[in-house]
């Protein structure tokens, strides 16, 4: 660089000397000749500037680190979109390619977007700890656009003022420890209803008291946020046994449909001009699911806003009331109706899936390893006893139960990849060049099942999470990114406290209150732990025999 500057300075000095000589002879030279000579100097100077600029650019490019290993050679313009369309589900195809590369980080191009999948915890920490601010944005996608009503929410929106505004609302007004304590009774009520629902099935169902664990878990994870947001469990009448009615089943089903198509490798996410053509059918599916959600949410929200406007309501009873009554510095409503609707939808989809999936998988694994099931049940017995139901105040002492939940998060994550991050600037990670606009995909399955990190990675072993100091409360989060239960960093999950409470309560109540066994027609066989092809759920919903294990007076009436 110094050499280039010196050459440029010498060239300009020679040019100035020539110009000085020309000016001395101006009296004997025509003005036109002088003008021509000056123009030549300008052209020469411009040419020199361009030459040195390209020399410098070439030098910088030569020093630029390489991209991460390419999974496939990209086609012009479209990148590897043809292969993406051909190989479904895309996440399984990408993970197979990652196994072939075996590098912990790779690159594939969809359209003009560099997609960076990562399976190495050390590299993941460099992304989300050392360079967290660089990767703090989110992609603009069809699914997130329609879900957030034009990016009005928190978790799914790109970096910017709207994100800052809504993040403050979530952290300060909805999910703070103070609000968590304020909502304790609502959480306790739904935990009791979960037990009532399963207990009533034990008493009334034929065929050996079979219980669909997936239905019970997902409905608990749908009921609880409905209670927190709307102060109601049911949109319709529900059922006398505590189970969901048609409305609740339709609502939860729509939420899971939305989750299935968020960041689902839609073609128009990488070539935006194709949006509207709905080449892969995702747009229609998302629109229909969001219409179902809106059918249940919108009338409640609109009526409640009107109640506050009319003065018919004065006391805050739930999170919807809080969102409506927030005020800006001028005393005006902080949030519009559309912002409230969008944020409530995002809240629902953020809470309904992770705890229910982890508990279903954990119980399925434990039915195949009865000694683990017995050990977890005995821990609850020692901490809580048989005369009352487990409460949130007991969680700190239930380390083995939490180890079982952690192991389910590790081995059976809810999604193949974490919510994508977008780089806001060119950077270098793990000695690889990551261009601005790249989509970072931390692989939940790749991290949690990494054989370089975990001994027997495909085996369910809760003991691996227990620390030498058994008195220290175990957390469900994994700060070293060896697996992902709740996302971390600037764009990490703001509802870790709520998510932890939901997971442990759901799991502990099912273990404490019922004896679980394999259905009679499967005696002598193990529970089939094959994953569904299109997602990471258990291939078939877990159905098991449940029998009450506590005195009858302990169960909620």
C-alpha positions as CSV (number, residue, x, y, z in Angstrom):
1,X,0.0,0.0,0.0
2,X,2.9,2.4,0.9
3,X,4.6,1.5,-2.3
4,X,1.5,2.3,-4.4
5,X,1.1,5.6,-2.7
6,X,4.8,6.5,-3.3
7,X,4.5,5.6,-7.0
8,X,1.4,7.7,-7.3
9,X,3.1,10.7,-5.6
10,X,6.1,10.5,-8.0
11,X,3.9,10.4,-11.0
12,X,1.9,13.4,-9.8
13,X,5.2,15.3,-9.1
14,X,6.5,14.7,-12.6
15,X,3.1,15.8,-14.0
16,X,3.3,19.0,-11.9
17,X,6.9,19.7,-13.1
18,X,5.7,19.4,-16.7
19,X,2.8,21.7,-16.1
20,X,5.1,24.3,-14.5
21,X,7.3,24.3,-17.5
22,X,4.4,24.7,-19.8
23,X,3.1,27.6,-17.8
24,X,6.5,29.4,-18.1
25,X,6.2,29.2,-21.8
26,X,2.6,30.3,-22.0
27,X,3.5,33.6,-23.7
28,X,4.9,31.8,-26.7
29,X,2.4,28.9,-26.7
30,X,-1.2,29.1,-27.7
31,X,-3.9,28.8,-25.1
32,X,-5.4,25.9,-27.0
33,X,-2.2,23.9,-26.8
34,X,-2.0,24.5,-23.1
35,X,-5.6,23.4,-22.6
36,X,-4.9,20.2,-24.6
37,X,-1.8,19.5,-22.5
38,X,-3.7,20.0,-19.3
39,X,-6.5,17.7,-20.4
40,X,-3.9,15.1,-21.2
41,X,-2.5,15.4,-17.6
42,X,-6.0,14.9,-16.2
43,X,-6.6,11.8,-18.2
44,X,-3.2,10.5,-17.2
45,X,-3.9,11.2,-13.5
46,X,-7.3,9.4,-13.8
47,X,-5.7,6.4,-15.5
48,X,-3.1,6.2,-12.8
49,X,-5.8,6.4,-10.1
50,X,-7.8,3.6,-11.7
51,X,-4.6,1.5,-12.1
52,X,-3.6,1.8,-8.5
53,X,-7.2,1.3,-7.3
54,X,-7.6,-2.0,-9.2
55,X,-4.1,-3.1,-8.0
56,X,-5.2,-2.4,-4.4
57,X,-8.5,-4.1,-4.9
58,X,-6.8,-7.1,-6.3
59,X,-4.4,-7.2,-3.4
60,X,-7.3,-7.0,-0.9
61,X,-9.2,-9.7,-2.7
62,X,-6.1,-12.0,-2.6
63,X,-6.0,-11.5,1.1
64,X,-9.7,-12.2,1.6
65,X,-10.4,-15.5,3.3
66,X,-12.3,-18.2,1.4
67,X,-16.0,-18.9,1.8
68,X,-16.9,-21.9,4.0
69,X,-16.7,-25.2,2.1
70,X,-19.3,-25.3,-0.7
71,X,-21.9,-28.1,-0.3
72,X,-22.6,-27.9,-4.1
73,X,-21.3,-25.9,-7.0
74,X,-24.0,-23.2,-7.6
75,X,-25.7,-22.5,-11.0
76,X,-25.6,-18.9,-12.3
77,X,-28.3,-16.6,-10.9
78,X,-30.4,-19.4,-9.2
79,X,-27.6,-20.9,-7.2
80,X,-28.7,-24.4,-5.9
81,X,-32.4,-23.7,-5.9
82,X,-33.0,-26.5,-8.5
83,X,-31.5,-29.0,-6.1
84,X,-33.4,-27.5,-3.2
85,X,-36.7,-27.9,-5.0
86,X,-35.8,-31.5,-6.0
87,X,-34.7,-32.7,-2.6
88,X,-37.5,-32.5,0.0
89,X,-37.6,-32.1,2.9
90,X,-34.8,-29.6,2.4
91,X,-33.5,-29.8,6.0
92,X,-32.8,-33.5,5.7
93,X,-31.0,-33.0,2.4
94,X,-28.8,-30.2,3.8
95,X,-27.9,-32.3,6.8
96,X,-26.8,-35.2,4.5
97,X,-24.6,-32.8,2.5
98,X,-23.2,-31.5,5.8
99,X,-22.2,-35.0,6.8
100,X,-20.3,-35.4,3.5
101,X,-18.4,-32.2,4.1
102,X,-17.7,-32.9,7.8
103,X,-16.4,-29.4,8.4
104,X,-18.7,-28.0,11.1
105,X,-19.5,-25.1,8.8
106,X,-20.4,-25.0,5.1
107,X,-22.0,-22.8,2.5
108,X,-24.7,-23.3,-0.1
109,X,-26.2,-20.6,-2.4
110,X,-29.9,-20.2,-2.9
111,X,-30.4,-17.5,-5.5
112,X,-27.9,-14.9,-4.6
113,X,-28.1,-15.7,-0.9
114,X,-25.2,-17.4,0.9
115,X,-26.7,-19.9,3.4
116,X,-24.3,-20.9,6.1
117,X,-25.3,-24.1,8.1
118,X,-23.2,-24.8,11.2
119,X,-22.9,-27.9,13.3
120,X,-19.9,-27.1,15.5
121,X,-20.5,-25.6,18.9
122,X,-17.2,-23.7,18.9
123,X,-18.0,-22.0,15.6
124,X,-21.5,-21.3,16.8
125,X,-20.2,-19.5,19.8
126,X,-18.0,-17.3,17.5
127,X,-21.1,-16.4,15.6
128,X,-23.5,-15.7,18.5
129,X,-21.0,-14.6,21.2
130,X,-18.0,-12.9,19.7
131,X,-19.9,-11.5,16.7
132,X,-23.4,-11.4,18.0
133,X,-24.1,-7.9,16.8
134,X,-23.1,-8.7,13.2
135,X,-25.6,-11.5,13.1
136,X,-28.4,-9.9,15.0
137,X,-30.9,-9.4,12.0
138,X,-33.4,-11.8,10.5
139,X,-34.2,-12.7,6.9
140,X,-37.2,-11.2,5.1
141,X,-39.3,-14.1,4.1
142,X,-42.9,-14.6,2.8
143,X,-43.9,-16.6,5.9
144,X,-42.6,-14.1,8.5
145,X,-44.0,-11.2,6.6
146,X,-47.5,-12.5,6.7
147,X,-47.2,-13.9,10.2
148,X,-46.0,-10.6,11.7
149,X,-48.3,-8.4,9.6
150,X,-45.4,-6.7,7.8
151,X,-42.7,-7.2,10.5
152,X,-44.4,-5.6,13.5
153,X,-43.3,-8.0,16.2
154,X,-40.1,-9.1,18.0
155,X,-38.6,-12.5,17.3
156,X,-39.1,-12.7,13.6
157,X,-38.4,-9.2,12.4
158,X,-35.2,-7.7,10.9
159,X,-33.0,-5.5,13.1
160,X,-34.3,-2.0,13.4
161,X,-36.4,0.5,15.4
162,X,-39.5,-1.7,15.3
163,X,-37.6,-4.6,16.8
164,X,-36.1,-2.4,19.5
165,X,-39.6,-1.1,20.4
166,X,-41.2,-4.5,20.6
167,X,-38.2,-6.1,22.3
168,X,-38.6,-3.6,25.1
169,X,-42.3,-4.4,25.4
170,X,-41.6,-8.1,25.6
171,X,-38.7,-7.9,28.1
172,X,-40.1,-5.2,30.3
173,X,-43.9,-5.5,30.1
174,X,-44.8,-9.1,29.2
175,X,-42.0,-11.5,30.2
176,X,-40.2,-9.8,33.1
177,X,-39.8,-11.7,36.4
178,X,-42.4,-9.4,38.0
179,X,-45.0,-10.3,35.3
180,X,-44.0,-13.9,35.6
181,X,-44.9,-13.8,39.3
182,X,-48.1,-11.9,38.6
183,X,-49.3,-14.7,36.2
184,X,-48.4,-17.5,38.6
185,X,-52.0,-18.4,39.4
186,X,-53.0,-18.7,35.8
187,X,-50.1,-21.1,35.1
188,X,-51.1,-23.1,38.2
189,X,-54.7,-23.3,37.0
190,X,-53.6,-24.8,33.7
191,X,-51.3,-27.3,35.3
192,X,-54.2,-28.5,37.4
193,X,-56.4,-28.7,34.3
194,X,-53.8,-30.9,32.6
195,X,-53.9,-33.4,35.4
196,X,-57.7,-33.3,35.5
197,X,-57.9,-34.0,31.8
198,X,-55.5,-37.0,31.9
199,X,-57.0,-38.3,35.1
200,X,-60.5,-38.2,33.6
201,X,-59.3,-40.2,30.6
202,X,-57.8,-42.8,33.0
203,X,-61.3,-43.2,34.5
204,X,-63.4,-43.1,31.4
205,X,-61.5,-44.5,28.4
206,X,-61.7,-48.2,27.5
207,X,-59.0,-50.2,25.9
208,X,-56.6,-50.0,28.9
209,X,-56.9,-46.3,29.7
210,X,-54.9,-45.2,26.6
211,X,-53.9,-41.5,26.6
212,X,-52.7,-39.6,23.6
213,X,-49.7,-37.8,25.1
214,X,-49.2,-35.5,22.1
215,X,-52.8,-34.2,22.4
216,X,-52.5,-33.7,26.1
217,X,-49.1,-31.9,25.9
218,X,-50.0,-29.7,22.9
219,X,-53.3,-28.7,24.4
220,X,-51.7,-27.8,27.7
221,X,-49.2,-25.6,25.7
222,X,-52.1,-24.1,23.8
223,X,-54.3,-23.5,26.9
224,X,-51.7,-21.8,29.0
225,X,-50.8,-19.0,26.6
226,X,-54.5,-18.5,25.9
227,X,-55.0,-18.1,29.6
228,X,-52.1,-15.7,29.9
229,X,-53.1,-13.6,26.9
230,X,-56.9,-13.7,27.0
231,X,-57.7,-15.0,30.5
232,X,-59.6,-17.9,29.0
233,X,-58.8,-21.5,28.3
234,X,-61.4,-22.1,25.6
235,X,-62.6,-20.2,22.5
236,X,-65.7,-22.4,22.6
237,X,-67.3,-24.5,25.4
238,X,-64.5,-27.0,25.7
239,X,-65.2,-30.4,27.3
240,X,-66.3,-31.4,30.7
241,X,-63.3,-33.6,31.2
242,X,-60.9,-30.6,30.7
243,X,-60.0,-31.6,27.2
244,X,-60.1,-29.4,24.1
245,X,-63.2,-28.7,22.0
246,X,-63.2,-28.3,18.2
247,X,-62.2,-24.7,18.4
248,X,-59.1,-25.4,20.5
249,X,-58.0,-28.3,18.3
250,X,-58.4,-26.1,15.2
251,X,-56.6,-23.2,16.8
252,X,-53.6,-25.4,17.9
253,X,-53.5,-27.2,14.6
254,X,-53.3,-23.8,12.8
255,X,-50.4,-22.7,15.0
256,X,-48.4,-25.8,14.2
257,X,-49.1,-25.4,10.5
258,X,-47.7,-21.8,10.7
259,X,-44.6,-23.1,12.6
260,X,-44.1,-25.8,9.9
261,X,-43.8,-23.2,7.2
262,X,-41.8,-20.5,8.9
263,X,-38.4,-20.4,7.1
264,X,-39.3,-23.5,5.2
265,X,-37.0,-22.9,2.2
266,X,-39.7,-21.2,0.1
267,X,-38.4,-20.3,-3.4
268,X,-39.6,-16.7,-3.3
269,X,-37.6,-16.1,-0.1
270,X,-34.5,-16.3,-2.3
271,X,-35.9,-14.8,-5.5
272,X,-38.5,-12.2,-4.2
273,X,-39.9,-11.4,-7.6
274,X,-41.5,-14.8,-7.7
275,X,-43.6,-14.0,-4.7
276,X,-47.3,-14.2,-5.5
277,X,-46.9,-17.1,-8.0
278,X,-46.8,-19.5,-5.0
279,X,-44.7,-22.0,-6.9
280,X,-44.4,-24.3,-3.9
281,X,-47.9,-23.7,-2.4
282,X,-46.6,-22.2,0.8
283,X,-48.4,-18.9,0.5
284,X,-51.9,-20.5,0.3
285,X,-51.2,-22.8,3.3
286,X,-49.9,-19.8,5.4
287,X,-52.8,-17.6,4.5
288,X,-55.4,-20.3,5.4
289,X,-53.7,-21.1,8.8
290,X,-53.5,-17.4,9.7
291,X,-57.1,-16.9,8.8
292,X,-58.0,-19.6,11.4
293,X,-55.8,-17.9,14.0
294,X,-57.3,-14.5,13.2
295,X,-60.8,-16.0,13.4
296,X,-60.3,-16.7,17.1
297,X,-57.9,-13.9,18.1
298,X,-59.2,-10.8,16.4
299,X,-62.7,-10.6,17.9
300,X,-61.4,-10.9,21.4
301,X,-58.7,-8.2,20.8
302,X,-61.0,-5.8,19.0
303,X,-63.7,-6.2,21.7
304,X,-61.2,-5.7,24.5
305,X,-59.7,-2.5,22.9
306,X,-63.2,-1.1,22.6
307,X,-63.9,-1.9,26.3
308,X,-60.9,0.1,27.4
309,X,-61.9,2.9,25.1
310,X,-65.4,3.0,26.5
311,X,-64.2,2.8,30.1
312,X,-66.0,-0.5,30.6
313,X,-62.7,-2.0,31.8
314,X,-60.4,-0.6,34.4
315,X,-58.3,-3.5,35.8
316,X,-55.5,-5.4,34.0
317,X,-56.2,-9.1,34.1
318,X,-54.0,-10.6,31.4
319,X,-51.3,-9.8,28.9
320,X,-53.7,-8.4,26.3
321,X,-54.8,-5.8,28.8
322,X,-51.2,-4.8,29.3
323,X,-50.5,-4.5,25.6
324,X,-53.6,-2.3,25.2
325,X,-52.8,0.0,28.1
326,X,-49.2,0.7,27.3
327,X,-48.6,4.4,26.7
328,X,-45.8,6.4,24.9
329,X,-44.2,9.5,26.2
330,X,-47.2,11.6,25.0
331,X,-49.7,9.5,26.8
332,X,-51.0,7.9,23.6
333,X,-51.4,4.2,23.0
334,X,-47.9,2.7,22.4
335,X,-49.1,-0.1,20.2
336,X,-51.6,-0.1,17.2
337,X,-54.2,-2.8,17.0
338,X,-52.2,-4.5,14.2
339,X,-49.1,-4.6,16.4
340,X,-51.1,-6.1,19.2
341,X,-52.6,-8.7,16.9
342,X,-49.3,-9.6,15.3
343,X,-47.4,-9.8,18.6
344,X,-50.1,-12.1,20.2
345,X,-49.9,-14.5,17.2
346,X,-46.1,-14.6,17.6
347,X,-46.4,-15.2,21.3
348,X,-48.7,-18.1,20.7
349,X,-46.5,-19.8,18.1
350,X,-43.4,-19.2,20.3
351,X,-44.9,-21.1,23.3
352,X,-47.0,-23.9,21.8
353,X,-44.4,-26.3,20.3
354,X,-41.1,-26.6,22.2
355,X,-42.3,-27.8,25.6
356,X,-44.9,-30.2,24.2
357,X,-42.4,-31.8,21.7
358,X,-39.7,-32.2,24.4
359,X,-42.0,-33.9,26.9
360,X,-43.5,-36.3,24.3
361,X,-40.1,-37.4,23.2
362,X,-38.8,-37.7,26.7
363,X,-41.6,-39.9,27.8
364,X,-41.3,-42.1,24.7
365,X,-37.6,-42.6,25.4
366,X,-38.2,-43.3,29.0
367,X,-40.9,-46.0,28.3
368,X,-38.1,-47.8,26.4
369,X,-35.8,-47.3,29.3
370,X,-38.0,-47.9,32.4
371,X,-35.1,-47.5,34.8
372,X,-34.9,-43.8,33.8
373,X,-38.6,-43.4,34.1
374,X,-38.5,-44.9,37.6
375,X,-35.6,-42.7,38.7
376,X,-37.3,-39.5,37.6
377,X,-40.5,-40.5,39.3
378,X,-38.7,-41.3,42.5
379,X,-36.9,-37.9,42.5
380,X,-40.3,-36.2,42.5
381,X,-41.5,-38.5,45.2
382,X,-38.6,-37.6,47.4
383,X,-38.9,-33.9,46.8
384,X,-42.7,-33.5,46.8
385,X,-44.2,-36.6,48.4
386,X,-47.6,-38.1,47.6
387,X,-49.8,-35.7,49.5
388,X,-49.7,-32.7,47.1
389,X,-49.0,-31.9,43.5
390,X,-45.6,-30.6,42.3
391,X,-45.4,-26.8,42.2
392,X,-43.0,-24.3,40.6
393,X,-41.3,-23.8,43.9
394,X,-40.1,-27.5,43.7
395,X,-38.3,-27.1,40.3
396,X,-34.9,-26.2,41.8
397,X,-34.7,-29.6,43.5
398,X,-35.8,-31.6,40.4
399,X,-32.4,-31.9,38.7
400,X,-32.9,-35.4,37.3
401,X,-36.2,-34.5,35.8
402,X,-34.7,-31.4,34.2
403,X,-31.7,-33.5,33.0
404,X,-34.3,-35.7,31.2
405,X,-35.9,-32.7,29.6
406,X,-32.4,-31.3,28.6
407,X,-31.6,-34.6,27.0
408,X,-34.9,-34.5,25.0
409,X,-34.0,-30.9,23.8
410,X,-30.6,-32.2,22.8
411,X,-31.5,-35.4,21.0
412,X,-35.0,-34.4,19.7
413,X,-35.1,-30.6,19.0
414,X,-38.3,-29.1,17.8
415,X,-36.8,-27.8,14.6
416,X,-33.8,-28.8,12.5
417,X,-32.4,-25.3,12.5
418,X,-32.5,-22.4,14.8
419,X,-34.4,-19.3,13.6
420,X,-32.0,-17.9,10.9
421,X,-29.7,-14.9,11.6
422,X,-28.6,-12.5,8.9
423,X,-25.2,-10.8,8.7
424,X,-25.4,-7.0,8.6
425,X,-21.8,-6.7,7.4
426,X,-19.0,-8.6,5.7
427,X,-17.0,-10.5,8.4
428,X,-14.7,-13.4,9.0
429,X,-15.7,-16.4,11.2
430,X,-13.5,-19.4,11.8
431,X,-11.1,-18.1,9.2
432,X,-13.9,-18.1,6.6
433,X,-15.4,-15.1,4.8
434,X,-19.1,-14.5,5.5
435,X,-20.6,-11.9,3.1
436,X,-23.1,-9.3,4.2
437,X,-26.6,-10.7,3.9
438,X,-25.7,-14.3,4.5
439,X,-28.2,-16.5,6.3
440,X,-26.8,-18.2,9.3
441,X,-28.4,-21.6,10.2
442,X,-27.3,-23.1,13.5
443,X,-28.3,-26.7,13.2
444,X,-30.1,-27.9,16.3
445,X,-29.8,-31.6,15.2
446,X,-26.2,-31.1,14.0
447,X,-25.1,-29.5,17.3
448,X,-27.1,-31.9,19.6
449,X,-26.1,-35.0,17.8
450,X,-22.5,-34.1,17.0
451,X,-20.3,-37.2,17.7
452,X,-17.3,-35.0,18.3
453,X,-19.1,-33.4,21.2
454,X,-21.3,-36.1,22.6
455,X,-20.6,-39.7,23.6
456,X,-23.1,-42.0,22.0
457,X,-25.0,-39.0,20.6
458,X,-28.0,-41.0,19.4
459,X,-28.6,-42.6,22.9
460,X,-30.9,-41.0,25.4
461,X,-28.7,-40.5,28.5
462,X,-30.0,-37.9,31.0
463,X,-27.0,-38.5,33.3
464,X,-24.7,-36.7,30.9
465,X,-26.3,-33.4,32.0
466,X,-25.8,-33.8,35.7
467,X,-23.0,-31.9,37.4
468,X,-20.7,-33.1,40.1
469,X,-22.4,-30.6,42.5
470,X,-25.9,-32.1,42.6
471,X,-27.1,-29.2,44.9
472,X,-26.7,-26.6,42.1
473,X,-30.1,-26.2,40.3
474,X,-29.8,-27.4,36.7
475,X,-30.9,-25.1,33.9
476,X,-32.6,-26.1,30.7
477,X,-30.6,-23.7,28.7
478,X,-27.2,-24.6,27.2
479,X,-24.9,-21.5,27.2
480,X,-22.1,-23.2,25.3
481,X,-24.3,-24.0,22.3
482,X,-23.6,-27.7,22.5
483,X,-27.3,-28.0,21.8
484,X,-30.2,-25.5,21.6
485,X,-33.2,-25.6,23.9
486,X,-33.9,-21.9,23.9
487,X,-32.0,-19.6,21.5
488,X,-29.4,-17.3,22.9
489,X,-27.7,-14.0,22.1
490,X,-29.2,-10.6,21.1
491,X,-31.9,-12.4,19.2
492,X,-32.3,-15.1,21.8
493,X,-35.5,-16.3,23.4
494,X,-37.0,-13.7,25.7
495,X,-39.4,-16.2,27.2
496,X,-36.8,-18.6,28.7
497,X,-38.4,-18.3,32.2
498,X,-41.9,-19.1,30.8
499,X,-40.6,-21.8,28.5
500,X,-38.8,-23.5,31.4
501,X,-41.8,-23.3,33.7
502,X,-44.0,-24.8,31.0
503,X,-41.6,-27.6,30.2
504,X,-40.8,-28.7,33.7
505,X,-44.4,-28.4,35.0
506,X,-45.9,-30.4,32.1
507,X,-43.2,-33.1,32.5
508,X,-43.3,-33.3,36.3
509,X,-47.1,-33.4,36.6
510,X,-47.3,-36.3,34.0
511,X,-44.6,-38.2,35.8
512,X,-45.9,-37.6,39.4
513,X,-49.5,-38.2,38.8
514,X,-49.5,-41.2,36.5
515,X,-47.9,-44.5,36.0
516,X,-47.0,-44.9,32.3
517,X,-46.6,-48.1,30.4
518,X,-46.5,-49.4,26.8
519,X,-50.0,-50.3,25.4
520,X,-51.1,-53.9,25.8
521,X,-51.0,-54.6,22.0
522,X,-47.3,-53.5,22.0
523,X,-46.2,-55.5,25.0
524,X,-42.7,-57.0,24.5
525,X,-42.0,-54.3,21.9
526,X,-40.3,-50.9,22.2
527,X,-41.9,-47.6,21.4
528,X,-41.1,-46.8,17.8
529,X,-38.8,-43.8,17.9
530,X,-38.7,-43.1,14.2
531,X,-39.0,-39.4,13.3
532,X,-41.6,-38.1,10.9
533,X,-40.2,-37.6,7.5
534,X,-41.4,-34.0,7.1
535,X,-40.3,-32.8,10.6
536,X,-38.6,-33.9,13.8
537,X,-41.8,-35.0,15.6
538,X,-42.2,-38.6,16.7
539,X,-43.4,-40.4,13.6
540,X,-46.6,-41.5,15.3
541,X,-48.2,-39.6,18.3
542,X,-47.2,-41.2,21.5
543,X,-50.1,-43.2,22.9
544,X,-49.5,-44.9,26.3
545,X,-51.3,-46.4,29.2
546,X,-51.8,-44.0,32.1
547,X,-52.9,-45.1,35.6
548,X,-53.3,-42.8,38.6
549,X,-50.5,-43.3,41.1
550,X,-51.5,-40.8,43.9
551,X,-54.4,-40.9,46.4
552,X,-57.6,-39.8,44.7
553,X,-58.1,-36.7,46.9
554,X,-54.8,-35.2,45.5
555,X,-56.2,-34.9,42.0
556,X,-58.0,-31.6,41.1
557,X,-61.8,-31.9,41.1
